[in-house]
Amino acid sequence: MTSIAGVVRRMGSAAVVGLVVLMGAGVAHSDSRPREHARFQAFQRQFALDWPDGEGLVGGTYTVPAGKRLVIEYASLSAYLQPEGQSMFVRIETVAGGAGGFHTLAVQKQEDYGVLKQFAAAHLVRLYADPGSTVKVSVGRVPFNNTANCTLTLSGHFENVP
């Protein structure tokens, strides 16, 4: 077993001091990392949307808290529509840097379940929403006969804004 005194004699005291400083720097870095991540707060919002018979467009809204920027990183959709010739679209509207814009998701038909058709979308995205702005989601279908429903989920995080 090697004693600390033996290590100091072999390496020299300056080398040992340098090693201790480097080891301490590594510890300080790992301790500061959780504080860096503390400025992020997880976000997830699920919109359960139902189409009544004769309705082609449904939607929902979410207001971003003051002092926070919303970063949407993942968007997914699951929808069940009537089988006769259905197609659909998804739109997410945000305001970033004071300018409004809308983003669409590619939706694909998944399965036929007899009286229903399942549609889905799942996308990695990077959408921003300013503090205090409203995020709007819209899901449309054609034709719009009979009832139907879908779930649209947005996930990401908040960033603190001075």
Long-range contacts (C-beta under 8 A, 24 or more apart in sequence): 39-159, 39-160, 40-157, 40-158, 40-159, 41-68, 41-157, 41-158, 42-155, 42-157, 43-70, 43-71, 43-72, 43-154, 43-155, 43-156, 43-157, 43-158, 44-153, 44-154, 44-155, 44-156, 45-153, 45-154, 45-155, 46-151, 46-152, 46-153, 47-137, 47-151, 47-152, 47-153, 47-154, 48-149, 48-150, 48-151, 49-139, 49-149, 49-150, 49-151, 49-152, 50-147, 50-148, 50-149, 51-141, 51-144, 51-147, 51-148, 51-149, 52-147, 53-145, 53-146, 53-147, 54-144, 54-145, 55-144, 56-140, 56-141, 56-142, 56-143, 56-144, 57-138, 57-139, 57-140, 58-138, 58-139, 58-140, 58-150, 59-136, 59-137, 59-138, 59-139, 60-136, 60-137, 60-152, 61-134, 61-135, 61-136, 61-137, 62-134, 62-135, 62-154, 63-132, 63-133, 63-134, 63-135, 64-129, 64-130, 64-131, 64-132, 64-133, 64-134, 64-135, 64-158, 65-131, 65-132, 65-158, 66-131, 66-132, 67-131, 67-160, 67-161, 68-131, 68-158, 68-159, 68-160, 68-161, 69-128, 69-129, 69-130, 69-131, 69-158, 69-159, 69-161, 70-94, 70-128, 70-129, 70-135, 70-156, 70-157, 70-158, 71-126, 71-127, 71-128, 71-156, 71-157, 71-158, 71-159, 72-125, 72-126, 72-127, 72-128, 72-129, 72-135, 72-154, 72-155, 72-156, 73-124, 73-125, 73-126, 73-155, 73-156, 73-157, 74-122, 74-123, 74-124, 74-125, 74-153, 74-154, 74-155, 74-156, 75-105, 75-121, 75-122, 75-123, 75-125, 75-127, 75-152, 75-153, 75-154, 75-155, 76-120, 76-121, 76-122, 76-123, 76-152, 76-153, 77-105, 77-107, 77-119, 77-120, 77-121, 77-122, 77-139, 77-150, 77-151, 77-152, 77-153, 78-118, 78-119, 78-120, 78-150, 78-151, 79-107, 79-118, 79-119, 79-120, 79-139, 79-141, 79-148, 79-149, 79-150, 79-151, 80-113, 80-116, 80-117, 80-118, 80-119, 80-148, 80-149, 80-150, 81-116, 81-117, 81-119, 81-141, 81-148, 82-115, 82-116, 82-117, 82-145, 82-146, 82-147, 82-148, 83-112, 83-114, 83-115, 83-116, 83-117, 84-143, 84-145, 85-143, 86-117, 86-119, 86-141, 86-142, 86-143, 86-148, 87-141, 87-142, 88-119, 88-139, 88-140, 88-141, 88-142, 89-139, 89-140, 90-121, 90-137, 90-138, 90-139, 90-152, 91-136, 91-137, 91-138, 91-139, 91-140, 92-127, 92-135, 92-136, 92-137, 92-154, 93-135, 93-136, 93-137, 93-138, 94-127, 94-128, 94-129, 94-133, 94-135, 95-129, 95-130, 95-133, 95-134, 96-127, 96-128, 96-129, 96-130, 97-128, 97-130, 98-130, 103-127, 119-150, 127-156, 131-161
